[in-house]
Amino acid sequence: MLALLLIATCTAAAAADCDARNPYRDKEFVIVKSTPSFKEATETAAKVAAELGIALNLRGLSPNLRTGLTSSKDECVRNGLFYPCYVPRGRFDDGTYVSVEWSSQYEVFERALYVVMIASHAPGSKETSRALAAARRFYPAAYAKRVRIYVGCMH
């Protein structure tokens, strides 16, 4: 399904990770909340960003019945993708920032939930540990989850 949704070529910056022999990378996400409500997820994300002093980056995504989330039509077209399009966090955007993602695009997540994430880094990284410790001060149930992410070319 993901391959059908994301029809694009590798960018020059991402070309080094577009390895046909191993197009997957392990990532670790810090999760604060999962909910079936987009409104609840975005409200929680704004609150988390304010409480933790972490940048909010919702990427202009909105709910979509077919793909869970989508970028705007203009953004999809600008990136060479068909609308609706959704590129899940973790491909080439490591960092500590608050986002809302669609769980069905990740192999090991429960399906059809909006997930409030605050970090995406290499598994076991210091950044992941710091983000998790910060999150647990306000959200004791926060956790880190290791996921294989497809980073190969999509064309």
C-alpha positions as CSV (number, residue, x, y, z in Angstrom):
1,M,0.0,0.0,0.0
2,L,2.8,2.4,0.9
3,A,4.4,1.9,-2.5
4,L,1.2,2.8,-4.2
5,L,0.8,6.0,-2.2
6,L,4.3,7.2,-2.6
7,I,5.4,7.4,-6.2
8,A,8.5,9.5,-6.3
9,T,12.2,9.5,-7.1
10,C,15.0,9.9,-4.6
11,T,16.3,13.4,-4.0
12,A,20.0,14.1,-4.2
13,A,20.2,14.5,-0.4
14,A,18.5,11.1,0.1
15,A,20.3,9.2,-2.6
16,A,22.9,7.8,-0.2
17,D,20.1,6.0,1.7
18,C,18.4,4.7,-1.5
19,D,20.2,1.4,-1.5
20,A,18.3,-1.3,-3.4
21,R,20.1,-4.0,-1.5
22,N,18.9,-2.7,1.9
23,P,16.1,-0.1,1.5
24,Y,15.2,-0.2,5.2
25,R,16.6,1.6,8.2
26,D,15.8,1.0,11.9
27,K,14.4,4.1,13.7
28,E,13.2,4.7,17.2
29,F,10.3,6.9,17.9
30,V,9.2,8.5,21.1
31,I,5.4,8.2,21.4
32,V,3.3,10.3,23.8
33,K,-0.2,9.3,22.8
34,S,-2.3,7.4,20.3
35,T,-5.9,8.1,19.6
36,P,-8.5,7.6,16.8
37,S,-9.3,11.3,16.9
38,F,-7.3,13.7,14.7
39,K,-8.6,16.6,16.7
40,E,-7.5,15.1,20.0
41,A,-4.1,14.2,18.6
42,T,-3.4,17.7,17.3
43,E,-4.6,19.3,20.5
44,T,-2.3,16.9,22.5
45,A,0.6,17.7,20.1
46,A,0.2,21.4,20.7
47,K,0.1,20.9,24.5
48,V,3.1,18.6,24.4
49,A,5.1,21.1,22.4
50,A,4.4,23.8,24.8
51,E,5.1,21.8,27.9
52,L,8.3,20.3,26.7
53,G,9.6,23.3,24.7
54,I,9.9,21.2,21.6
55,A,9.0,22.6,18.1
56,L,5.6,21.6,16.8
57,N,5.8,20.3,13.2
58,L,2.5,19.1,11.9
59,R,3.7,19.4,8.3
60,G,0.3,20.7,7.2
61,L,-1.2,17.3,7.2
62,S,-4.9,16.7,7.4
63,P,-7.1,13.6,7.8
64,N,-8.0,11.6,4.7
65,L,-10.2,8.5,4.6
66,R,-8.0,6.7,2.0
67,T,-4.6,7.4,3.4
68,G,-5.2,8.3,7.0
69,L,-3.3,11.6,6.6
70,T,-2.4,13.6,3.6
71,S,-0.4,16.6,2.6
72,S,-2.2,19.3,0.5
73,K,-2.8,18.6,-3.1
74,D,-0.2,21.3,-4.1
75,E,2.4,19.7,-1.8
76,C,1.7,16.2,-3.2
77,V,2.1,17.5,-6.8
78,R,5.2,19.5,-5.9
79,N,6.8,16.3,-4.6
80,G,5.8,14.3,-7.6
81,L,3.2,12.3,-5.7
82,F,-0.4,11.6,-6.4
83,Y,-3.0,13.2,-4.2
84,P,-3.8,12.2,-1.5
85,C,-0.2,11.5,-0.3
86,Y,1.3,10.8,3.1
87,V,5.0,10.2,3.8
88,P,5.3,8.9,7.3
89,R,7.9,10.3,9.6
90,G,11.2,8.5,9.8
91,R,12.5,8.5,6.2
92,F,15.0,11.4,6.2
93,D,13.7,13.6,8.9
94,D,15.4,12.6,12.1
95,G,15.0,15.0,14.9
96,T,13.2,16.0,18.1
97,Y,9.9,17.7,17.2
98,V,6.3,17.1,17.9
99,S,4.3,15.6,15.0
100,V,1.1,13.6,14.5
101,E,1.5,10.5,12.3
102,W,-0.8,7.8,11.0
103,S,-0.2,4.5,12.7
104,S,-1.3,2.3,9.8
105,Q,1.9,3.3,7.8
106,Y,4.1,1.6,10.4
107,E,4.4,-2.2,10.5
108,V,4.4,-2.7,14.2
109,F,1.8,-0.1,15.3
110,E,-1.8,-0.7,16.1
111,R,-3.9,0.3,13.0
112,A,-6.0,3.4,12.4
113,L,-4.7,5.7,15.1
114,Y,-3.2,9.2,15.1
115,V,0.1,9.0,17.0
116,V,1.7,11.9,18.7
117,M,5.5,11.5,18.3
118,I,8.2,13.7,19.7
119,A,11.4,12.2,18.4
120,S,12.8,10.1,15.5
121,H,16.4,8.9,15.8
122,A,18.6,5.9,15.5
123,P,17.7,3.2,18.0
124,G,19.4,3.6,21.3
125,S,20.6,7.1,20.6
126,K,21.2,9.7,23.3
127,E,18.6,11.9,21.6
128,T,15.9,9.3,21.9
129,S,16.8,8.7,25.6
130,R,16.7,12.4,26.4
131,A,13.4,12.9,24.6
132,L,11.8,10.0,26.4
133,A,13.0,11.2,29.8
134,A,11.6,14.7,29.1
135,A,8.3,13.2,27.9
136,R,7.9,11.0,31.0
137,R,8.0,14.0,33.3
138,F,4.6,15.1,31.9
139,Y,3.5,11.8,30.3
140,P,4.5,8.8,32.4
141,A,3.1,6.4,29.8
142,A,5.4,7.8,27.0
143,Y,7.5,5.1,25.4
144,A,10.1,4.5,22.7
145,K,9.3,2.1,19.8
146,R,11.7,0.7,17.3
147,V,10.5,0.5,13.7
148,R,11.9,-0.5,10.4
149,I,11.3,2.3,7.9
150,Y,11.4,2.0,4.1
151,V,13.8,4.6,2.8
152,G,14.3,3.3,-0.7
153,C,13.4,5.1,-3.9
154,M,9.7,5.2,-4.7
155,H,9.2,5.5,-8.4
